[in-house]
Amino acid sequence: MNDLAVGVPLPRFVQIEPVGQCNLRCQMCPITWRKDGPPWGPPAFIEIETFQRLVDGFPEISELQLQGMGEPLLHPHFFAMVRYASERGIQVSTNTNLTLLTPVRAKSCVASGLHTLHVSLDGATAATYQSIRRRANFAKVLRNLDALVACRNELGSATPQLRIVVVAMRRNLDELAGIVILAHQHGIDTVFVQHLCHDYSDAELPDGYRAMRDFVAAETLLGEQPARVEQAFAAARTAAAETGVDLRLPRLDQQPRQRSPRGCDWPSNGAYLSYRGDAMPCCMVSTPDRITLGNMATDGIPAVWHGPAYQAFRQALAAGEPPDVCRGCAVYNGTF
């Protein structure tokens, strides 16, 4: 263990995947081809004891993102996990497609101590949304959103804070302003738009990701006419100004953001674990079939965090020679 490894303290931000499977088949998501859960394997749910052991193993943790590639609300003990962390003073957030919300779950969202709930909504019309989020029902998601807002108001709670998250691409670009207006109409005051722009250019890319690569190539805004993109972004900004919605739009100029002297700092400042405890450099990697740095559930958190795989990965980033899995990353390239 060298000085670089020892000098990286355990992170305060941790992302743990509670579920590695999903009820939807979104076109930009590789969950369909993941081999460690259904339909190829058993249910991909984290064991509650494993979750508790992992949370307890990060002594300085202050923020937990309880979400990975799957749909968190599939887990029968999801809100028990939220309560376990929130009762320890940890700020817990998650991301959901909101298709599985029920009145009981709506109350649990509020009562469990969940701090922030990100709701994926990639269209202002049913046709666009359902062409992206396959197996979802647009009207049902909006009803569920209304029910959650009503439940939060009924219980007099400021949490969970609600945010609409949009993956921008060519097919929904012209609906960004409509999504902002829709958010306002349903009582949501924050819309976070991210760009579909990971090119999955890894040399050793798993088979299923090749379909993902083709979809990204066809839908990325980086190849769209700049005038069309700016017109859509301007309309979204106008809608946000008129409704008071806090809007975040991605950068598309492909000029890297100012990075720290060590390069991308995700593998030094945050941990991302699969439902089985597989450690990955960051959430942009998506699934452990692309790269793993060890298993924190079986081998221990400090042993993996300070181990040779993490060490080599950080050194490559610090040297300006990013690992192959990072080269097409939207966060690394500043276009997220």
VEXFILO-779873 format. One record per residue: residue in three letters; x, y, z of N, C-alpha, C in turn. Coordinates in pm, whole numbers, plus 50000, padded with zeros to 5 digits. Layout:
BEGIN
ALAXYZXYZXYZ;...
This chain:
BEGIN
MET500864988150000500005000050000500895012450000;ASN500825020649896501725032049890501075044649946;ASP501805055849941501325068350001500045073249936;LEU499915071149803498715075749733497485068649788;ALA497585055449805496455047749853496095051449996;VAL497095052250084496855055050224496275069050241;GLY496655078350152496245092250166494825095150122;VAL494075085250075492695087350030491755082150138;PRO491155090950218490275086350325488995080250270;LEU488355072150351487065066650311486095078050285;PRO485255076850183484435088250137483255091250229;ARG482785103450219481565107650288480335105350201;PHE480545104450068479445101549976479555087049929;VAL478465079749941478425065749899477145063349819;GLN477275056049711476115052049633476035036849635;ILE474905031749682474695017349690473465013649607;GLU473635003749525472544998949440471694988749519;PRO470444991949551469624982349623469064971249534;VAL468864974549407468234965249312468994965649179;GLY469314953949127470014953248999469144948448886;GLN467844950948894466914947348788465844958148780;CYS465034957848674464064968548654462804963148589;ASN461704970148614460434966448552460254972848415;LEU461144982348379461074988848248462234984248161;ARG462164988148035463244985247940463594998047865;CYS464105007747938464465020547879465565018847776;GLN465445025847666466345023347554467785027347581;MET468005036547675469375040947702469995033647820;CYS469325023347870469795016447990470285002347958;PRO471454998448008471994985047979471464974148070;ILE470474977048154469984967048248469484954548178;THR469004955948056468474944647981469504933647962;TRP470784937747948471824927947915472674924048035;ARG472304928848152473074925548271472914910748304;LYS474014903948331473984889348344473894884348487;ASP473904893348588473914888748726472544889548792;GLY471494891148712470134891448765469164885848662;PRO467864887148685466874882248588467094888348450;PRO466844881148342466294867548338467344856548347;TRP468634860148362469684849948362469984844548501;GLY469684852348603470014848248738468884850748835;PRO469144848648964468114850849066467814865549085;PRO466764868849162466444882949189467664890649238;ALA467834902449182469044910349208468764920749316;PHE468524916249438468244925049551469374924149653;ILE469784935549707470784935349812470164929549939;GLU470924921350011470464916250140470494927650240;ILE469464928550322469384939550417470564939550513;GLU471044927750552472204926950641473464932050571;THR473594928850443474734933750365474694948950356;PHE473514954250330473354968750323473764975350454;GLN473274970350564473594976250694475094975550723;ARG475694964350691477144962750714477944972550628;LEU477514974650505478224984050418478084998350468;VAL476865002450506476665015950558477505018150682;ASP477505008450773478255009650897479765009850872;GLY480175004350757481605003650727482215016550676;PHE481365026750649481855039950609481625049550726;PRO482575050950816482335058450941482035073150921;GLU482465079050810482255093450789481155096350688;ILE480395086250651479365088350549478345098650594;SER478045108250506477035118350535475945118750428;GLU476225112850313475265113050202475245099350135;LEU474035093950118473855080950056472885082049940;GLN473335078349822472455077049705472065062449696;LEU470825059449727470365045549734469705041649602;GLN470565040149502470065037449367471225033249279;GLY470955024349185471965020249088471325019448951;MET471485008048885470885006748752469435002048757;GLY469024995648866467684990248874466685000048935;GLU465444995648947464375003649006464315001049156;PRO464655010749240464735008649385463435003649449;LEU462275008349398461005004849463460604990249441;LEU461404982849363461174968449353461574961249482;HIS462494967149559463004960349678461954960749789;PRO461614949049845460574948749949460974956050078;HIS462284958050097462754964650220463404978150191;PHE463024984250079463684996750040463555007550148;PHE462355009650199462165020450295462735017250433;ALA462895004450462463615000650584465075004650573;MET465645003450453467025007750431467135022850442;VAL466155029950387466165044550399466145048650545;ARG465245042450623465155045850765466445042650840;TYR467045031250807468275027250874469355037950859;ALA469475043250737470495053450711470085067150765;SER468845070950742468405084350783468435085950935;GLU468145075351008468185076051154469605077751208;ARG470575075451123471975077751160472485091451114;GLY471535099851072471895113351030472425114150889;ILE472255103650809472725103350672471645108850579;GLN472015117550489471075123050392470905113050279;VAL469695107950262469445097250166468635102350047;SER469075098749929468355102249806468215089749720;THR467305090249624467145079149532466565084349401;ASN466575075749302466025078849170465035067949133;THR463865071549080462845061749049462105065148920;ASN461575054848855460695057448740459265060148786;LEU458975058248914457705061348980456525053348926;THR456785042548856455685034348805455115025148911;LEU455855022549019455455012749118454935019049247;LEU454695032049246454215038649366452795034249399;THR452545032249528451215029249580450935039049694;PRO449695039949743449445048749856450315045649978;VAL450545032850005451395029050118452825033650094;ARG453325031549973454695035749943454825050949943;ALA453785057949901453825072649904454015077450047;LYS453295071450142453465075250283454845071650334;SER455355060250289456695056150331457755065550276;CYS457535070650155458475080350098458635092350191;VAL457545096450251457565108050338458025104450479;ALA457525093250533457775089750672459145083450697;SER459775078150594461035070850612462245079750638;GLY462095092650609463245101550623463985103850492;LEU463425098950382464045101150251464165116050225;HIS465375120450190465635134850174465245139950035;THR465645132449930465415136949793464995125249705;LEU463985127649623463505117649529463585123449388;HIS464395117149302464525121149163463595112549079;VAL462725118849003461755111648921462145113048774;SER462355101748708462735101748566461525104348479;LEU461585114848399460475118348309461085124448183;ASP461125116648077461865120547957460995125347842;GLY459805130047874458955135247768457805143047827;ALA457265152147748456075159847789454815153847731;THR454955143647647453825136747587453985121747608;ALA452875114647608452915100147628453705093347517;ALA453525097947394454185091347281455705091847295;THR456235103547326457685104947338458205097447460;TYR457555099647574457995093247698457995078047685;GLN456915072347633456785057947627457645051647517;SER458105059647421459045054447322460435052947381;ILE460705060247489462005059547557461925049947675;ARG460945052247763460755043947883459755032747849;ARG460245022647783459375011747739458815004047858;ARG457545000647847456734993747947456155003548051;ALA456455016248041455905026148133454625032048078;ASN453845038048168452605044648129452675059048177;PHE452675068148082452865082448111451795087748207;ALA450545084748178449445089848262449555084548404;LYS449945072048419450075066048553451185072748631;VAL452305075548566453415082248634452995095948684;LEU452245103348603451775116548646450785115448762;ARG449935105348759449015103248872449795100048999;ASN450805091748985451635088249101452375100349155;LEU452845108849064453525120949106452585130049185;ASP451365131649136450365139649207450065133649344;ALA449955120549350449645113849478450765115949578;LEU451995115749532453135117749621453175132049674;VAL452955141549586452925155649628451805157749729;ALA450635152049703449505153449793449795147149929;CYS450435135649929450775128850053451755137050135;ARG452745142550069453725150950138453035163150199;ASN452135169250125451415180950176450495177150292;GLU449845165750280448925161150384449665158650515;LEU450885153450506451665150450626452485162450672;GLY452385173550599453075185750639454585184550639;SER455125177450541456565175050536457205182450420;ALA458415187350442459185193750335459975183550254;THR460025171250302460765160650234459835148750206;PRO460165141050104461365142650023461265154349925;GLN462385161049904462445170849798462295163449665;LEU461495169049575461195162249449461855169549332;ARG462425161849245463105167349128462795158749007;ILE462455165048895462305158048767463675157048702;VAL464035145048659465305142748590465005138448447;VAL465675144948352465425142548209466725138548141;VAL466695128048062467815124647976467515130547838;ALA468245141047803467975148147677468575140747559;MET467795139747455468235133147331467455139147214;ARG467765134847095467125140846977465605139446979;ARG465095128147023463655125847013462835133747115;ASN463455138347225462675146147321463155160647333;LEU464095164547249464685177947258463625188947253;ASP462685187647162461675198147145460615198147255;GLU460685188647346459715187947456460305192647588;LEU461535197647588462145201847714461335213047780;ALA460915222947702460095233747759458785228247813;GLY458195218747743456965212547788457155204947919;ILE458305198647936458595191548061458695201348177;VAL459325212848153459415223148257458015227648299;ILE457155230248200455785234448229455025223348302;LEU455225211048259454575199548322455005198348469;ALA456285200148494456785199648632456075209948718;HIS455985222148667455325232848742453855229548769;GLN453185224148668451775220748684451535210048790;HIS452535201648812452395190748908453125193549040;GLY453485206049063454025209949191455495207049212;ILE456245205249104457685202449113458435214949068;ASP459395219349149460065231949118461505230449071;THR461945218149044463305215948996463315205948882;VAL463955209548772464135200448658465625199748626;PHE466155187648629467575185348602467695177848470;VAL468275184248371468435178048239469875173748221;GLN470055161048193471395155948163471435151148019;HIS472625149547968472795146447828473065131647806;LEU472425125747710472715112047667473965112547580;CYS475115110047641476325112147560477495103247599;HIS477265092647673478345083047697478475074447573;ASP479655074147513479755067347384480065052447395;TYR480285047347516480575033147535481655028347437;SER482765035247443483835032447347484875022647399;ASP484595015947511485545006547568485934995947464;ALA487194992347465487654982047373487044968447407;GLU486854965747536486314952847581484854954347623;LEU484074960947544482684963647578481864950847578;PRO481074948147686480194936347687479224936747569;ASP478784925147526477974924047405476744933047405;GLY475974933147512474744940747515474944955647498;TYR476104960647540476364974847532476524979747389;ARG476744970647296476884975047157475584980947105;ALA474454975247148473164981047111472994994647175;MET473494996047299473475008947367474295019147289;ARG475445014947243476325023947169475635028947042;ASP474915020246974474205024246853473075034046886;PHE472375031546997471285040447035471825054347070;VAL472905054747146473505067647183473965075147058;ALA474585068046966475065074546843473915080646763;ALA472765073946766471605078946690470905090446760;GLU470995091046894470195100546971470985111947035;THR472305110947042473075121147111472885135047049;LEU472845145147134472725158847086474045164347035;LEU475145157347062476445162147014476525162046862;GLY475685153946798475675153846653474515161546593;GLU473725168046677472555175446630472965189446585;GLN472125195646502472385209246459472405218646580;PRO473485226046602473565234846719472405244646730;ALA471895249446616470805259146619469535252846677;ARG469285240346641468085233546695468235231446846;VAL469415227546889469645225347032469465238347109;GLU470075248947060470005261747132468575267047133;GLN467835265047026466435269347023465625262047129;ALA465835248947142465105241147241465525245047383;PHE466835247147402467315251147534466775265047571;ALA466745274047474466225287547500464755287047540;ALA463985278547471462565277047505462395271447645;ALA463265262147682463195256447817463555266847922;ARG464565275047893464945285747986463805295848003;THR463145299147893462015308447900460895302647985;ALA460585289947963459535283248042459905283148190;ALA461175280848219461625280548358461495294248422;ALA461865304548348461765318248401460315322048426;GLU459425317748340458015321348353457315313648465;THR457785301648495457125293248596457855293148730;GLY459075298148733459855297948856460525284548883;VAL460575275948783461215262848799462735264448789;ASP463435258148879464895258048877465345247848773;LEU465935252448664466295243948550467795242648536;ARG468255230448522469665227848491469735221448354;LEU470545227148265470765221648131472215217248117;PRO472485207348034473865202648018474675211747927;ARG475985210247936476895217047844477115208147723;LEU477125214147605477295206247483478445211247396;ASP479275220247451480355225547368481555216247362;GLN481505205347438482555195147440483895200547487;GLN483905211947552485115217047613485165212247757;PRO486185204947797486215199347932486105210048039;ARG485365206948146485315215648260486665215948330;GLN486875226148411488095226748489488115215248588;ARG489075206648580489155195248671490175198048780;SER490125190148885491115191248991492465186648938;PRO493555189949005494875185448959494985170348947;ARG494135162949017494185148449012493275142748903;GLY492675151248822491765146448720490395143848780;CYS489625134548723488315131148777488475126448921;ASP487645131949011487825128749152486785118849206;TRP485925113449121484905104049167485525092349245;PRO486535085449192487065073649264487805077149393;SER488015089949419488655094049544487665099549645;ASN486545105249596485585111949683484275104649701;GLY484055094049625482795086849636482975072149604;ALA482145063949666482155049549639480835045649574;TYR480905036749476479705031949408479725016749411;LEU478695010849472478654996449494477414990249431;SER477584978649371476444971149319475694964549435;TYR474564958549404473764951949508474524940349572;ARG475554935249506476364924349562477604929449634;GLY477814942749630478984948449696480164950849604;ASP479974948449472481054951049376481334966049371;ALA482594969749388482984983849383483354987649241;MET482764998549193483065003949061483595018149077;PRO484325023448979484905036848994483885047749016;CYS482705046748952481675056948966480385051648905;CYS479295059348919478005054748869477945054748717;MET478825062148650478795062548505479215049248442;VAL479915040948518480305027748469479085018948450;SER478055021448529476755014748517476725001148585;THR477424991348528477334977748582478724971548596;PRO478884962048690480204956348717480744947348608;ASP479944944248507480504936148398481454944248310;ARG481504957548331482464965848257483794966748332;ILE483714969348463484924969948544484544968948691;THR485334961748768485184961248913486554963148976;LEU486544969049095487784971749168487874963349295;GLY486984953749309486954945149426485554944649483;ASN485334935649579484014934449640484104938349787;MET483444949349822483534954549958482704946350056;ALA481704939150007480884931050096481634918750143;THR482474913250058483184900850093484604903350140;ASP485264913550082486684915750111486944927050210;GLY485904934450245486054945450338486244958750268;ILE485684969250326485724982450263487134988250257;PRO487864989050368489214994950360490144987150267;ALA490044973750269490944965650186490754968650038;VAL489514970749997489234973849856489554988449826;TRP489084997549911489275011949888490755015649879;HIS491585009349960493025012049959493805001649880;GLY493094992749812493744981749743494384985549610;PRO495084976249548495834979049425494984983049306;ALA493774977549294492944980949178492494995549185;TYR491984999749301491605013849318492825022849301;GLN493925018649359495145026449353495595028849209;ALA495595018249130496015019448991495045028348912;PHE493765026948941492765034948871492965049748900;ARG493155053349027493365067349064494645072749001;GLN495675064649001496945069048943496805072048795;ALA496035063748723495845066048580495105079248556;LEU494075082048637493355094548623494245106448657;ALA495035105148763495905116148805496975119148701;ALA497375108948627498415110648526497885116048394;GLY496575118048386495995123048261495875112448155;GLU496005099948194495855088748101494675080448150;PRO493455084948122492295078348182492175063848138;PRO491695055248227491405041348188490425041148072;ASP490435030248000489615029047879488145031847906;VAL487645027448022486225028948054485835043648073;CYS486835052348098486545066548124486595075247999;ARG487185070447894487495079247781486255085047714;GLY485155077747713483935082847652482945088147753;CYS483375089747878482455093447986482045108147976;ALA480735110647989480215124247981480705132948095;VAL480825127048216481305134748330482775138048310;TYR483565128348270484995130848249485225141348140;ASN484415141048036484595150347924483825163447939;GLY483095164848049482435177548077481185180347998;THR480505169947948479275172147870478065165847935;PHE478155162448061477055156048132475895166048151;
